[in-house]
Amino acid sequence: MPPQPDSAGETRALITAIRENRRTLAEGGLAADRDNADPTANLTLLAELGTARLAVPTEYGGLWDGTERGGWGTVVRALREISAGDGPTGQNWLTTVLVARELFEPGDGLAESTRAELARRILDDGLRLVSSVAETGVTDATGKTVRTTARPAEGGVVLSGTKSFNSNSGGLGMALVRCLLEGEQPAPHQVLVDLNHAQVVLHDDWDNMGQRGTRSQTVTYQDVFVPDGWHQPTGGQFSPVFLGAAMLLHAGLMQGIGEGALDALVQHTRTMKRGSLPQFATPAEDPLILRRIGALSSRLAASRALLHSAADQLEGTRQEEVRRDAARTKEARDGEDMDAVTVDCFRAKVAAVEASLEAAAEIHEITGARSTSNAYGYDRYWRNARTFASHDPIDAKNVYIGGYELGNRLPPLSSIIRF
């Protein structure tokens, strides 16, 4: 086992390094958005900074302690800094982290040799991971959704099917594909597939108004053989911790886009030669501009504080549970604690979405017509924020929050998220 890192010091240095490269990430994001291309240069920069270590357990040379709740505070803060530079880069990066968490989760799963090889490729080769899950829109002649399947074969399984949404696939990398293992009793299964495989078809059909650099295209697997050791059964369900973390990652991405929009707004305003009203010679003298920027800054600061608090709470729940009365059952503890934590994760997402959309929409209102030039590309902040916010409507989150306020309980996970 490698020496244990000074994780606190190393993670602080990592967050600082990302923050110092926000401007570079923004420039790379602007170029990728114009070309509807993968932000390869940005992801290469993040790999060089060592951000992949946040996705890998310490036993393999990473900075994550390997526990289900460990490290989320740092991951969310890193994601926020990355997304403040470029939203699509942030989504690509969080996809790798989230999939890695699934692959390295505690307990039985992939073979040790597979885990070690995955860790090596993530850390040394900059391997990017893709969550290949969605089948929305993939239907047969009757309109029925067509499931992706794996059939047993000598020495492995053969994967067939189409997935309609594959963020982070523009850099090829490796996909974790959720499928159904054929047999007398078909069961949920996961397989790992390199996207440069000859029998993998990338459709290059991602042409949305925002988050363009995620390259969230359709992927078809045409009888791809996956050897034993690179596939595993799955229960098909997420834990409450995983759900809370997913909401925080969504919130962190949106928060970052909003802060990036504020960065761009402030930088542009400093170059302006006049205020919004004729009697003010500069923006710094114009109370209307100052008030609007101040309001955006305060709202983003509030959503950021909630985001960080919820992430730290999610990460700290395990330690709090250890100190609780041992006579209480683990089920009761988890139910009470995780409902409260999950609701805060929902609240953080709602706050971040609303603050980000407002900041992204205000850029041109404050900076004026000249800022609409394509040379700046400021419209991408709103397009990115609006596109990702549409993925998971906050109305639904407010319903769950309201239900918790009235009843102090959340409904079953099966009614909150599709498995």
C-alpha positions as CSV (number, residue, x, y, z in Angstrom):
1,M,0.0,0.0,0.0
2,P,1.4,3.4,-0.9
3,P,2.1,5.9,1.9
4,Q,-1.0,7.7,3.1
5,P,-1.1,11.3,1.7
6,D,-1.5,14.4,3.7
7,S,-5.0,14.6,2.2
8,A,-6.1,17.8,3.9
9,G,-3.0,19.8,2.7
10,E,-3.0,18.2,-0.8
11,T,-6.7,18.8,-1.4
12,R,-6.4,22.4,-0.3
13,A,-3.6,22.9,-2.8
14,L,-5.6,21.2,-5.5
15,I,-8.6,23.4,-5.0
16,T,-6.3,26.5,-5.1
17,A,-4.7,25.3,-8.3
18,I,-8.0,24.8,-10.0
19,R,-9.1,28.3,-8.9
20,E,-5.9,29.8,-10.4
21,N,-6.8,28.2,-13.7
22,R,-10.4,29.4,-14.0
23,R,-9.5,31.9,-16.8
24,T,-7.7,29.2,-18.8
25,L,-10.7,26.8,-18.4
26,A,-13.0,29.6,-19.5
27,E,-11.0,30.2,-22.7
28,G,-11.0,26.5,-23.5
29,G,-14.7,26.3,-22.8
30,L,-15.4,29.2,-25.2
31,A,-13.5,27.5,-28.0
32,A,-15.2,24.1,-27.4
33,D,-18.6,25.8,-27.4
34,R,-18.0,27.5,-30.7
35,D,-16.9,24.3,-32.3
36,N,-19.5,22.1,-30.6
37,A,-16.4,20.0,-29.5
38,D,-15.1,18.2,-26.6
39,P,-13.1,20.5,-24.2
40,T,-10.1,18.2,-24.5
41,A,-7.5,20.8,-23.5
42,N,-9.4,21.6,-20.3
43,L,-9.6,17.9,-19.3
44,T,-5.9,17.5,-20.1
45,L,-5.1,20.5,-17.8
46,L,-7.2,19.0,-15.0
47,A,-5.4,15.7,-15.4
48,E,-2.1,17.5,-15.1
49,L,-3.2,19.3,-12.0
50,G,-4.0,15.9,-10.4
51,T,-7.7,16.3,-10.0
52,A,-8.3,12.6,-10.8
53,R,-6.9,11.7,-7.4
54,L,-10.2,12.9,-5.9
55,A,-11.9,10.0,-7.7
56,V,-9.5,7.2,-6.6
57,P,-9.1,5.6,-3.1
58,T,-5.9,6.2,-1.2
59,E,-5.0,2.5,-1.4
60,Y,-4.5,3.0,-5.2
61,G,-2.7,6.4,-4.9
62,G,-5.7,8.7,-4.8
63,L,-7.0,11.2,-2.2
64,W,-10.4,9.6,-1.4
65,D,-10.6,7.5,1.8
66,G,-12.7,4.9,0.0
67,T,-15.8,5.2,2.2
68,E,-19.2,5.9,0.8
69,R,-19.5,9.3,2.6
70,G,-15.8,10.3,2.4
71,G,-14.5,13.2,0.4
72,W,-17.7,14.8,-0.9
73,G,-16.9,18.2,0.5
74,T,-13.7,18.4,-1.5
75,V,-15.2,17.0,-4.6
76,V,-18.1,19.5,-4.6
77,R,-15.6,22.4,-4.0
78,A,-13.4,21.2,-6.8
79,L,-16.4,20.8,-9.2
80,R,-17.6,24.3,-8.3
81,E,-14.2,25.8,-9.3
82,I,-14.0,23.8,-12.5
83,S,-17.5,24.7,-13.5
84,A,-16.8,28.4,-12.8
85,G,-14.3,28.1,-15.6
86,D,-16.5,26.0,-17.9
87,G,-19.8,24.2,-17.3
88,P,-19.3,21.4,-19.8
89,T,-15.8,20.6,-18.5
90,G,-17.4,20.5,-15.0
91,Q,-20.0,18.0,-16.1
92,N,-17.5,15.8,-17.9
93,W,-15.2,15.8,-14.8
94,L,-18.1,15.0,-12.3
95,T,-19.2,12.1,-14.6
96,T,-15.8,10.5,-14.2
97,V,-15.9,11.0,-10.4
98,L,-19.4,9.7,-10.0
99,V,-18.7,6.6,-12.1
100,A,-15.4,6.0,-10.3
101,R,-17.3,6.1,-7.0
102,E,-19.6,3.3,-8.2
103,L,-16.7,1.2,-9.4
104,F,-14.6,1.6,-6.3
105,E,-17.4,1.5,-3.7
106,P,-16.8,-0.6,-0.6
107,G,-17.8,-4.2,-0.6
108,D,-17.9,-7.0,-3.2
109,G,-17.8,-5.9,-6.8
110,L,-15.1,-5.8,-9.5
111,A,-12.1,-8.0,-9.2
112,E,-9.1,-6.5,-7.4
113,S,-7.0,-6.6,-10.6
114,T,-9.7,-4.7,-12.4
115,R,-9.8,-2.0,-9.8
116,A,-6.1,-1.6,-9.8
117,E,-6.0,-1.3,-13.5
118,L,-8.8,1.2,-13.6
119,A,-7.0,3.3,-10.9
120,R,-3.8,3.2,-12.9
121,R,-5.5,4.3,-16.1
122,I,-7.4,7.1,-14.4
123,L,-4.3,8.5,-12.6
124,D,-1.6,7.8,-15.2
125,D,-3.4,7.9,-18.6
126,G,-6.2,10.4,-17.8
127,L,-8.9,7.8,-18.4
128,R,-12.3,9.5,-18.6
129,L,-15.4,7.5,-17.5
130,V,-18.9,7.7,-19.0
131,S,-22.2,6.7,-17.3
132,S,-24.0,4.9,-20.1
133,V,-27.5,4.5,-18.6
134,A,-30.3,6.4,-20.3
135,E,-32.5,4.6,-22.9
136,T,-35.1,7.4,-23.2
137,G,-36.2,7.6,-26.8
138,V,-34.7,4.2,-27.8
139,T,-37.8,2.3,-28.9
140,D,-39.0,-0.5,-31.1
141,A,-41.7,-0.3,-33.8
142,T,-44.5,-0.4,-31.1
143,G,-42.9,2.5,-29.2
144,K,-41.7,0.3,-26.3
145,T,-38.3,1.1,-24.8
146,V,-35.7,-1.3,-26.0
147,R,-33.5,-2.5,-23.2
148,T,-29.7,-2.9,-23.5
149,T,-28.8,-6.6,-22.8
150,A,-25.8,-8.7,-22.0
151,R,-25.9,-12.4,-22.9
152,P,-23.5,-14.9,-21.3
153,A,-20.7,-16.2,-23.4
154,E,-17.6,-18.3,-22.8
155,G,-15.2,-16.1,-20.8
156,G,-17.5,-13.1,-20.5
157,V,-20.7,-11.5,-21.8
158,V,-21.8,-10.0,-25.1
159,L,-23.3,-6.5,-24.9
160,S,-26.0,-5.3,-27.3
161,G,-28.1,-2.1,-27.3
162,T,-28.3,1.6,-27.6
163,K,-27.9,4.3,-24.9
164,S,-29.3,7.7,-25.7
165,F,-27.4,10.0,-23.3
166,N,-23.6,9.6,-22.7
167,S,-22.0,12.7,-21.2
168,N,-18.2,12.8,-21.4
169,S,-18.0,10.5,-24.4
170,G,-16.2,13.0,-26.6
171,G,-12.9,11.9,-25.1
172,L,-13.7,8.3,-25.8
173,G,-12.6,6.8,-22.5
174,M,-14.6,3.9,-20.9
175,A,-18.3,3.6,-20.4
176,L,-20.0,1.9,-17.4
177,V,-23.1,0.4,-19.2
178,R,-26.1,-0.6,-17.2
179,C,-27.9,-3.5,-18.9
180,L,-30.0,-6.6,-18.2
181,L,-28.1,-9.9,-18.0
182,E,-30.1,-12.5,-20.0
183,G,-31.0,-15.8,-18.4
184,E,-33.9,-17.7,-16.7
185,Q,-34.1,-14.8,-14.3
186,P,-32.8,-11.6,-16.1
187,A,-31.0,-9.4,-13.6
188,P,-29.5,-5.9,-13.6
189,H,-25.9,-5.9,-14.6
190,Q,-23.0,-3.5,-15.4
191,V,-20.3,-3.8,-17.9
192,L,-17.2,-1.7,-18.7
193,V,-16.5,-1.0,-22.4
194,D,-13.7,1.1,-24.0
195,L,-15.5,3.5,-26.4
196,N,-12.8,3.1,-29.0
197,H,-13.9,-0.6,-29.4
198,A,-14.5,-1.4,-33.1
199,Q,-18.1,-2.5,-32.4
200,V,-19.0,0.6,-30.5
201,V,-20.8,3.3,-32.7
202,L,-20.7,6.9,-31.6
203,H,-23.6,8.7,-33.3
204,D,-22.2,12.3,-32.9
205,D,-25.8,13.6,-32.5
206,W,-25.4,16.0,-29.5
207,D,-26.2,19.4,-30.8
208,N,-28.0,21.1,-27.9
209,M,-28.0,24.8,-27.2
210,G,-25.9,24.5,-24.1
211,Q,-23.4,22.1,-22.4
212,R,-22.3,21.4,-25.9
213,G,-18.8,20.2,-24.8
214,T,-20.3,17.3,-22.8
215,R,-20.8,15.5,-26.2
216,S,-23.7,13.7,-24.6
217,Q,-24.3,11.7,-27.8
218,T,-26.1,8.4,-28.5
219,V,-23.9,5.3,-28.3
220,T,-24.7,1.8,-29.8
221,Y,-23.0,-1.4,-28.6
222,Q,-23.0,-3.9,-31.4
223,D,-22.4,-7.4,-29.9
224,V,-19.4,-6.1,-27.9
225,F,-17.6,-8.9,-26.0
226,V,-16.7,-8.0,-22.4
227,P,-14.3,-10.4,-20.7
228,D,-14.9,-11.7,-17.1
229,G,-13.5,-9.3,-14.5
230,W,-14.9,-6.3,-16.4
231,H,-18.6,-6.8,-15.6
232,Q,-20.6,-7.3,-12.5
233,P,-24.1,-7.7,-11.1
234,T,-25.8,-4.7,-9.6
235,G,-28.7,-4.3,-7.3
236,G,-30.1,-1.6,-9.5
237,Q,-30.6,0.8,-6.7
238,F,-28.8,3.8,-5.3
239,S,-28.2,4.4,-1.6
240,P,-29.6,7.6,0.1
241,V,-26.0,8.8,0.3
242,F,-25.4,8.4,-3.4
243,L,-28.7,10.3,-4.1
244,G,-27.7,13.1,-1.9
245,A,-24.2,13.3,-3.5
246,A,-25.7,13.3,-7.0
247,M,-27.9,16.3,-6.0
248,L,-24.8,18.1,-4.6
249,L,-22.9,17.4,-7.8
250,H,-25.8,18.9,-9.8
251,A,-25.8,21.9,-7.5
252,G,-22.0,22.3,-7.6
253,L,-22.1,22.4,-11.4
254,M,-24.9,25.0,-11.5
255,Q,-23.2,27.0,-8.7
256,G,-20.0,27.1,-10.7
257,I,-21.7,28.2,-13.9
258,G,-23.3,31.1,-12.0
259,E,-20.0,32.1,-10.4
260,G,-18.4,32.0,-13.9
261,A,-21.1,34.2,-15.2
262,L,-20.4,36.7,-12.4
263,D,-16.7,36.5,-13.1
264,A,-17.3,37.4,-16.7
265,L,-19.8,40.1,-15.8
266,V,-17.4,41.8,-13.4
267,Q,-14.4,41.6,-15.7
268,H,-16.4,43.1,-18.6
269,T,-17.9,45.8,-16.5
270,R,-14.4,47.0,-15.4
271,T,-13.6,47.6,-19.1
272,M,-16.7,49.8,-19.7
273,K,-16.3,53.5,-20.3
274,R,-19.6,54.7,-19.0
275,G,-22.4,53.8,-16.6
276,S,-26.0,52.8,-17.5
277,L,-27.2,56.4,-16.9
278,P,-25.6,59.4,-18.7
279,Q,-24.7,61.2,-15.4
280,F,-22.3,58.5,-14.3
281,A,-19.0,58.5,-16.1
282,T,-18.0,54.9,-15.1
283,P,-19.8,51.8,-13.9
284,A,-18.0,52.1,-10.5
285,E,-20.0,55.3,-10.0
286,D,-23.3,54.0,-11.2
287,P,-25.5,52.8,-8.2
288,L,-27.8,50.8,-10.5
289,I,-24.9,48.7,-11.7
290,L,-23.4,48.4,-8.2
291,R,-26.8,47.3,-6.8
292,R,-27.3,44.6,-9.4
293,I,-23.8,43.2,-9.1
294,G,-24.1,43.3,-5.3
295,A,-27.4,41.4,-5.4
296,L,-26.0,38.7,-7.7
297,S,-22.9,38.3,-5.5
298,S,-25.0,38.0,-2.4
299,R,-27.3,35.4,-3.8
300,L,-24.5,33.3,-5.2
301,A,-22.7,33.6,-1.8
302,A,-25.8,32.3,-0.1
303,S,-26.3,29.3,-2.4
304,R,-22.5,28.5,-2.1
305,A,-22.7,28.5,1.7
306,L,-25.7,26.1,1.6
307,L,-23.9,23.9,-1.0
308,H,-20.7,23.6,1.1
309,S,-22.7,23.1,4.3
310,A,-24.8,20.3,2.8
311,A,-21.6,18.6,1.4
312,D,-19.9,18.7,4.7
313,Q,-23.0,17.4,6.4
314,L,-23.2,14.5,4.0
315,E,-19.6,13.7,4.5
316,G,-19.8,14.0,8.3
317,T,-22.9,11.9,8.9
318,R,-20.9,8.8,9.3
319,Q,-18.8,10.2,12.1
320,E,-21.9,11.6,13.8
321,E,-23.5,8.1,13.7
322,V,-20.6,6.5,15.4
323,R,-21.0,8.8,18.4
324,R,-24.7,8.1,18.7
325,D,-26.3,5.7,21.2
326,A,-25.4,2.2,20.1
327,A,-28.7,0.9,21.3
328,R,-30.5,2.6,18.4
329,T,-30.7,0.5,15.3
330,K,-28.6,1.5,12.3
331,E,-31.8,1.5,10.2
332,A,-33.4,4.1,12.4
333,R,-30.3,6.2,12.5
334,D,-29.9,6.1,8.8
335,G,-33.5,6.9,8.2
336,E,-33.6,10.0,10.5
337,D,-30.2,11.3,9.6
338,M,-30.2,10.8,5.9
339,D,-33.7,12.3,5.3
340,A,-32.5,15.5,6.9
341,V,-29.2,15.4,5.0
342,T,-30.9,14.6,1.7
343,V,-33.4,17.4,2.1
344,D,-30.5,19.9,2.5
345,C,-28.9,18.5,-0.7
346,F,-32.2,19.1,-2.5
347,R,-32.3,22.7,-1.0
348,A,-28.7,23.3,-2.2
349,K,-29.6,22.3,-5.7
350,V,-32.7,24.5,-5.8
351,A,-30.7,27.5,-4.5
352,A,-27.8,26.9,-6.9
353,V,-30.1,26.6,-9.9
354,E,-32.0,29.7,-9.2
355,A,-28.9,31.8,-8.4
356,S,-27.0,30.5,-11.4
357,L,-29.9,31.2,-13.9
358,E,-30.3,34.7,-12.5
359,A,-26.5,35.5,-12.8
360,A,-26.3,34.1,-16.3
361,A,-29.3,36.1,-17.5
362,E,-28.1,39.4,-16.1
363,I,-24.9,39.7,-18.0
364,H,-26.2,41.5,-21.1
365,E,-28.7,43.5,-19.1
366,I,-25.9,45.1,-17.1
367,T,-23.1,45.3,-19.7
368,G,-25.2,46.4,-22.6
369,A,-25.4,45.6,-26.3
370,R,-21.7,45.5,-27.1
371,S,-21.3,42.5,-24.8
372,T,-23.6,40.4,-27.1
373,S,-20.7,40.1,-29.6
374,N,-19.9,36.5,-30.3
375,A,-16.3,37.4,-29.6
376,Y,-17.2,37.2,-25.9
377,G,-19.6,34.3,-26.0
378,Y,-21.2,35.4,-22.8
379,D,-24.5,33.8,-23.9
380,R,-23.0,30.4,-23.2
381,Y,-23.4,30.9,-19.5
382,W,-27.1,31.1,-19.7
383,R,-27.3,28.4,-22.4
384,N,-25.3,26.0,-20.2
385,A,-27.2,26.8,-17.0
386,R,-30.6,26.5,-18.7
387,T,-29.7,23.3,-20.5
388,F,-28.5,21.5,-17.4
389,A,-31.2,22.9,-15.1
390,S,-33.8,21.4,-17.5
391,H,-32.3,17.9,-16.8
392,D,-33.9,17.6,-13.4
393,P,-36.7,20.2,-12.7
394,I,-36.4,21.9,-9.4
395,D,-40.2,21.9,-9.0
396,A,-39.9,18.2,-8.1
397,K,-37.2,19.0,-5.5
398,N,-39.4,21.6,-3.9
399,V,-42.3,19.0,-3.7
400,Y,-40.0,16.7,-1.7
401,I,-38.7,19.6,0.4
402,G,-42.3,20.7,1.2
403,G,-43.3,17.1,2.0
404,Y,-40.5,16.8,4.4
405,E,-41.4,20.1,6.1
406,L,-44.9,18.8,6.6
407,G,-44.2,15.2,7.6
408,N,-40.5,15.1,8.6
409,R,-39.9,12.2,6.2
410,L,-39.0,11.7,2.6
411,P,-40.9,9.2,0.4
412,P,-39.1,6.0,-0.7
413,L,-36.2,6.5,-3.1
414,S,-38.0,4.6,-5.8
415,S,-40.5,7.5,-6.0
416,I,-37.7,10.1,-6.2
417,I,-35.3,8.7,-8.7
418,R,-35.6,6.2,-11.6
419,F,-33.5,3.1,-11.0
